[in-house]
Amino acid sequence: MIDYAPVLDGLMARGTADDARIEGRTLPDVPERTVFRPAGTGGPRAAQAAARRGRGWWVMLRLLREPLVHFLVLGAAIFLLFGALDDTPAPPPVARLEVTASDAARLVSQFEATWRRPPTPDELEGLIDQYIREEVLVREARTLGLDQGDAVIRQRLAQKMLFLTESAADAIDPSEIDLAEHLESHRERFETPARVAFEQVRLRPETPADVVLAAVREGTVPDDLVEGSMLPEQVPPSTEAMIDGTFGRGFYAEIKGFEPGVWAGPVDSAFGRHLVRLGSVVPKRLPPLEEIRAALEEDWRKELGRHLAEERLAALTAGYEVVRPAPEAVLAR
């Protein structure tokens, strides 16, 4: 076992002497030591390595005595302690707002539906800018809870849920039996209303109705017995709604039972008294299925959509424990 301690002591002494000379001081000479090394053992390399390690430890110890090092270590410790105890909230992450190609395509479709032409690139840029502004405002409003308790928003969301449910009926094709049963169950929706055509003359307030009635039945209409007006003298085949809309409510009900081709009356309207002669009478009619197939299919799908919506709503409501007050207790307050 070779002892290299004397070598380390010599190197440390030389380093101390060098530092002393740099600082302008002198130290007593360090006596040289004689190192005995066995031949062929690699002693010089090991001695050099040990000298380097010794020099490193010496430099480290000297740095630890430096005030600047103490200041840096203390500053780092304060910085780490401040970072550990700092309760300042971290900045919120930046939210991502992406306008997808499908969003832009929807904006183009809406523009074309309004203006009957595709938008220009500048117009599309403006539409996208408007969409971004709207999306930012909507997101911020939701963050603030502005969508809570708003009756309009609640109604709109309920309508969208119903629309999603009812739209499932659009993918279902009715059979011939379905259409026939639907037509029979809802005849009033597809029947064409009755129509009547007639002639009319308006009586003067002081003219006896029987005198004018006898005259018109003989084929003459004395001008001194009737009064002109803006009302049509001859009315083409019209429905109850059309006739009552012109002469006043109830006029159609008064004349629909008259014998066609015979003057009758008087009939009161919103404008006075009238003598009426019915012309053609077209009763209400239920068209055959093939004649109204398109309208019948559309009405069948609407009815099915409403039925599906009611079933879906009942299923969703079953998942809630509904607690409701008694109406009497509320009204008694």
Order of alpha helices (4+ residues) and beta strands (2+ residues): alpha-alpha-alpha-alpha-alpha-alpha-alpha-alpha-beta-alpha-beta-alpha-alpha-beta-beta-alpha-alpha
